[in-house]
Amino acid sequence: MKKIAIFSLLIIILFGCTGKSQDEKTKEMATESKPSVDLLQGSTPIDFTAEATDGSTFNSADNKGK
């Protein structure tokens, strides 16, 4: 019984040490989810179309400069 417990503990330790560290995971997620929006002052946003809750359509190109 002692041998089985030690063996299972050894397996858990080995598999636990082979994974990526938390810092690597967060850096990887941050590089994958960078927005493609330019947030600098004076920049022009990309045109988009959205449906409002009342069913009408909003087009940002129609409201440019307002």
Beta strands, then each sheet from edge to edge (+ up, - down):
strand 1: 49-51
strand 2: 57-59
sheet 1: 1+ 2-
end
